[in-house]
Amino acid sequence: MKFNTKTIHGGQKPDAAYGSVMPPIYQTSTYAQSTPGGHKGYEYSRTHNPTRSALENAFASIENGKYGLAFSSGLAAIDAILKLLKPGDEVISTNDLYGGTYRLFTKIYEDFGIKFHFIGMENANRIEDYMTKKTKLIWVETPTNPMLNIIDIVSAAKIAKTHKVLLAVDNTFATPYLQQPLDLGADIVMHSATKYLGGHSDLVMGALIVKDKDLAERLYFIQNASGAVCGPQDAFLALRGIKTLHIRMQRHCENGKAVAEYLAQHPKIENVYWPGFKNHPNHSIATSQMNNYGGMLSFTTIGNNYKEAIRIVENLKIFTLAESLGGVESLAGHPASMTHASIPKEEREKTGVVDSLIRLSVGIEDEADLIADLKQAID
């Protein structure tokens, strides 16, 4: 199947009981057995649930993987990956990453004896400089949050394979509509399915997708043992969301381009970070590994004034000031005080997350209304 068809049919089949086209919400914790161990593949819903299984099959399909896993949140999915490690292991991570990921790495897993190296990966060959015999995982976000930096997945994968370490890619910003990291050599793809995969700002969920059976079995064990699974209602909502991923992403990309180009020519805006610009760092890599440039962008104002940035986000009318991203509605955020507040000021500013930085998740409304809203808020 081509991608647009996969979002609707990939890994899916009518429900076995009554032929339901949409998987039913199996709102049950347990399942009847005819004899001890005699069941129809389901014993207890932390371990397996038919609605969640249908979603996990869909996850695998749209990322060209073989195995999908659904979690209660994106951070729960990342947590499961880190549980593959043991004290003394080392992780090389991009230094421009979601604040919640940074917090999990530094405030939880560093205390368990895992060492993290946070580095700029715009030149993926820099990863080699930090490889040791203790390195077990390379963690990549691309595009990054919130600076929209692009990391060469193919180059990172070659380094990972050479050193026999895992490469995990957070594909939340791009979605499988724009890039498929497993096809580029990654071992694990992670999503905050809360965002574009769900697409309607009505669920919280994480996803992992892999190709390797042994790795999948280790992650399934962790998923079941730790228990951070999503419920059947959220699984149903995510399945529904995935069915329109392709048409939503097309509009997100169109609107993102229009908004980025408007901001780039505005006299009060200093920098616009969007991978579609030819002068964007690693634009050529974005063009080669992505099918388009997405609906996420960030910008700063001339003078880098904190209060001015707050004034702008407070004045927006169609863009909603809110955490998160990837819904059909446009959202605006102020990373320094919101999503990246957990990162120390000196650390976040090294990566470009300055006081005036505003991040936009451009939705699927009419582009003229979005531009008019930005105009009145900025002017």
C-alpha positions in Angstrom: 0.0 0.0 0.0 1.0 3.6 -0.6 1.1 5.8 2.5 -2.3 7.5 2.1 -4.0 4.1 1.9 -2.0 2.8 4.9 -3.3 5.5 7.2 -6.8 4.1 6.6 -6.2 0.3 6.0 -2.7 -0.5 7.1 -2.6 -3.3 9.6 -6.4 -3.2 9.9 -9.2 -5.6 9.2 -12.9 -5.7 10.2 -13.5 -6.8 13.8 -13.8 -10.6 14.0 -17.0 -10.5 16.2 -19.4 -8.6 14.0 -17.4 -7.2 11.1 -17.2 -3.7 12.6 -15.2 -1.5 10.2 -13.8 0.6 13.1 -12.2 -1.5 15.9 -14.6 -1.5 18.9 -13.6 0.0 22.2 -13.0 -3.0 24.3 -13.6 -1.4 27.7 -12.6 -4.4 29.7 -9.9 -5.2 32.2 -10.0 -9.0 31.8 -11.2 -11.8 29.6 -13.1 -15.1 30.3 -11.1 -18.3 30.0 -12.5 -21.8 29.3 -9.8 -23.4 31.3 -6.6 -22.0 32.9 -4.7 -20.6 30.0 -7.5 -21.3 27.6 -8.3 -17.9 26.0 -8.6 -16.2 22.7 -5.3 -14.4 22.9 -6.3 -11.9 25.6 -6.0 -12.4 29.3 -5.6 -9.0 31.0 -5.7 -5.6 29.4 -2.4 -4.3 30.7 -0.8 -7.0 28.7 -3.1 -7.0 25.6 -6.3 -5.3 24.6 -7.9 -5.7 21.2 -8.4 -2.0 20.6 -4.8 -1.3 21.6 -3.6 -4.2 19.4 -5.4 -2.6 16.4 -3.7 0.7 17.1 -0.3 -0.9 17.5 -0.7 -2.6 14.1 -1.5 0.7 12.6 1.6 2.3 14.2 3.8 -0.4 12.7 2.2 0.0 9.2 2.5 3.7 8.8 6.2 3.6 9.9 7.1 0.6 7.8 7.9 -1.3 10.9 6.9 -4.8 12.0 6.0 -4.2 15.7 4.2 -1.3 17.3 3.7 -0.4 21.0 1.3 2.1 22.5 2.0 3.8 25.8 0.1 6.2 28.1 2.3 9.1 27.0 5.3 10.0 24.8 7.5 10.2 27.9 6.3 6.7 29.0 7.5 5.5 25.6 10.9 7.1 26.0 11.0 5.7 29.5 10.6 2.2 28.1 13.6 2.8 25.8 15.8 3.9 28.6 14.8 0.7 30.6 16.8 -1.2 27.9 19.9 0.3 29.6 21.7 -0.5 32.8 23.9 1.6 35.2 27.2 2.6 33.6 25.7 2.8 30.1 26.1 6.1 28.1 23.7 7.9 25.8 24.5 10.5 23.1 21.6 12.8 22.6 21.0 15.9 20.6 21.2 19.0 22.8 18.2 20.7 21.3 15.4 18.5 22.4 12.0 18.5 24.1 12.3 19.7 27.7 10.4 16.7 29.1 12.9 14.4 27.5 15.8 16.4 29.0 14.2 16.2 32.4 13.6 12.5 32.2 17.2 11.9 31.1 18.9 14.2 33.7 16.5 14.2 36.7 15.6 10.5 36.7 18.0 8.3 34.7 21.2 10.1 35.6 20.5 9.1 39.2 20.4 5.5 38.1 24.0 5.8 36.8 23.3 6.4 33.1 25.5 9.1 31.5 24.2 11.5 28.9 26.2 13.5 26.4 24.1 16.4 25.0 25.7 17.6 21.7 24.8 19.5 18.6 24.2 17.0 15.8 23.9 19.4 12.8 27.1 17.7 11.7 26.2 14.0 12.5 29.9 13.1 12.4 30.3 14.8 15.8 28.6 11.8 17.3 31.8 9.8 16.7 33.7 12.1 19.0 31.6 11.0 22.0 31.4 7.2 21.3 32.9 5.0 23.9 32.7 1.3 24.7 29.9 2.2 27.2 27.7 3.9 24.6 24.5 2.0 24.1 22.1 4.5 22.6 22.0 7.5 20.2 18.9 9.7 20.7 17.9 11.9 17.9 15.1 14.4 17.4 14.7 15.7 13.9 13.3 18.3 13.3 14.2 19.3 16.8 12.0 21.0 19.4 11.9 24.0 19.3 14.7 25.1 17.0 13.7 22.9 14.0 17.3 21.7 13.5 17.7 18.9 11.0 19.8 15.8 11.8 21.0 13.4 9.1 19.4 10.1 10.1 21.3 8.1 7.5 24.7 9.3 8.8 23.6 8.7 12.4 22.5 5.2 11.5 25.8 4.4 9.9 27.6 5.4 13.1 25.2 3.4 15.2 25.7 0.3 13.1 29.5 0.6 13.0 29.5 0.8 16.8 26.7 -1.7 17.3 24.5 0.7 19.4 20.8 1.5 19.1 19.6 4.6 17.2 16.3 5.9 18.4 14.5 8.8 16.5 11.8 11.0 17.9 9.6 11.5 14.8 6.9 13.5 16.5 7.5 16.8 14.6 7.8 15.1 11.1 5.3 12.2 11.4 5.6 9.2 9.1 3.9 11.3 6.4 7.1 13.3 6.1 9.8 10.9 7.0 10.2 7.2 8.0 13.3 6.8 10.2 13.3 3.0 10.1 13.8 3.1 6.3 16.7 5.4 6.9 18.4 3.0 9.3 17.0 3.8 12.7 16.3 0.9 15.2 13.5 2.6 17.1 11.0 5.3 16.1 9.2 7.1 18.9 6.2 9.4 18.7 4.3 11.5 21.1 1.0 10.3 19.5 -0.7 13.1 21.5 0.4 15.3 18.7 0.0 14.8 15.0 -1.0 11.1 15.0 -4.0 11.8 17.3 -4.3 15.2 15.6 -7.3 16.6 17.6 -5.9 17.6 21.0 -8.1 15.0 22.8 -5.7 12.3 23.9 -2.3 11.7 25.5 -0.3 8.8 24.2 3.1 7.5 23.1 4.2 5.1 20.5 7.3 3.0 19.6 7.9 1.2 16.3 10.7 -1.3 15.5 11.6 -3.9 12.9 13.7 -6.3 14.9 11.9 -9.1 16.7 14.3 -9.5 19.6 14.2 -5.7 20.3 10.4 -5.8 20.1 10.1 -8.6 22.6 12.3 -6.7 25.1 10.2 -3.6 24.7 6.9 -5.6 25.0 8.2 -7.1 28.2 9.0 -3.6 29.6 5.7 -2.3 28.4 3.8 -5.1 30.3 6.1 -5.1 33.3 6.0 -1.4 33.9 2.4 -1.0 32.9 2.4 2.4 31.3 -0.2 1.5 28.6 -2.9 3.6 27.0 -6.6 2.8 27.6 -8.9 1.5 24.9 -10.8 4.8 24.5 -7.6 6.7 23.7 -6.5 3.9 21.4 -9.8 4.3 19.5 -9.3 8.0 19.2 -5.8 7.6 17.9 -6.9 5.1 15.3 -9.5 7.6 14.2 -6.9 10.3 14.0 -4.5 8.3 12.0 -7.1 7.8 9.3 -6.9 11.5 8.3 -3.1 12.0 9.0 -2.2 12.4 5.4 -4.8 15.0 4.5 -4.1 17.0 7.7 -0.4 17.0 7.2 -0.8 18.2 3.6 -2.6 21.3 5.0 -0.2 21.7 7.9 2.6 21.9 5.4 0.9 24.4 3.1 -0.1 26.7 6.0 3.3 26.3 7.7 5.0 27.5 4.5 2.7 30.5 4.2 3.2 31.6 7.8 7.0 31.1 7.7 7.2 33.2 4.6 5.0 35.9 6.1 7.1 36.1 9.3 10.4 36.1 7.3 9.5 39.4 5.7 8.0 41.1 8.8 10.1 44.1 9.9 9.7 43.3 13.6 10.9 39.6 13.3 14.6 38.8 13.5 14.8 35.0 12.9 12.4 32.4 11.5 13.3 28.8 12.0 11.7 26.6 9.4 13.4 23.8 7.5 11.9 24.8 4.1 14.1 27.9 3.8 17.1 27.4 1.6 19.3 29.2 4.2 18.1 26.9 7.0 20.9 24.8 8.4 20.8 21.3 6.7 18.0 22.4 4.4 19.5 20.0 1.8 19.3 17.1 4.3 15.7 18.0 5.1 14.9 17.9 1.4 16.5 14.5 1.0 15.0 12.7 4.1 11.6 14.5 4.3 8.8 14.7 1.8 7.9 18.3 2.9 8.8 20.6 5.7 6.0 20.4 8.2 3.8 22.8 10.1 6.2 23.6 13.0 8.2 26.8 13.1 9.8 29.1 15.6 10.7 32.8 15.5 12.3 35.6 17.5 11.6 39.3 17.6 14.2 42.0 17.0 15.7 43.0 20.3 15.0 39.6 21.9 12.7 41.2 24.5 10.9 38.7 26.9 8.0 41.0 27.6 7.4 41.7 23.9 7.2 37.9 23.2 4.7 37.5 26.0 2.7 40.4 24.6 2.5 38.8 21.2 1.4 35.4 22.5 -1.2 37.0 24.8 -2.6 39.1 21.9 -3.2 36.1 19.5 -6.8 35.3 18.8 -6.9 32.3 16.4 -3.6 30.8 17.6 -4.3 29.5 21.1 -1.6 30.0 23.7 -1.2 26.4 24.9 1.2 23.5 25.5 1.4 20.8 22.9 1.3 20.8 19.1 0.0 18.9 16.1 -3.7 19.4 16.5 -6.0 20.7 13.8 -6.1 24.1 15.6 -3.1 26.4 15.6 -1.2 26.8 18.8 1.5 29.2 20.0 4.0 28.6 22.8 6.7 30.4 24.6 9.4 27.7 25.1 11.5 29.6 27.7 8.6 29.8 30.1 6.6 26.7 29.0 7.9 23.6 27.3 11.6 24.2 28.0 11.3 25.8 31.4 12.9 22.7 33.0 16.1 23.3 31.0 18.5 25.8 32.8 18.6 29.2 31.1 22.3 29.0 30.2 21.7 25.5 28.7 18.6 26.4 26.7 20.2 29.6 25.3 23.2 27.7 24.0 20.8 25.9 21.6 18.9 29.1 20.6 16.0 29.0 23.0 16.2 32.6 23.9 13.7 34.7 25.8 11.8 36.0 22.7 11.5 32.7 21.0 7.9 31.8 20.1 7.0 28.4 18.7 4.0 27.9 16.4 2.2 24.7 15.6 0.4 25.9 12.5 -3.0 24.2 12.1 -5.3 23.6 9.2 -7.4 26.8 9.3 -7.5 29.2 6.4 -4.0 30.6 6.0 -5.3 34.2 5.5 -6.9 34.1 8.9 -3.7 32.8 10.5 -1.6 35.5 8.9 -4.0 38.2 9.9 -3.9 37.0 13.5 -0.1 37.2 13.6 -0.2 40.6 12.0 -2.5 42.1 14.6 -0.6 40.4 17.5 2.8 41.5 16.3 1.9 45.0 15.2 
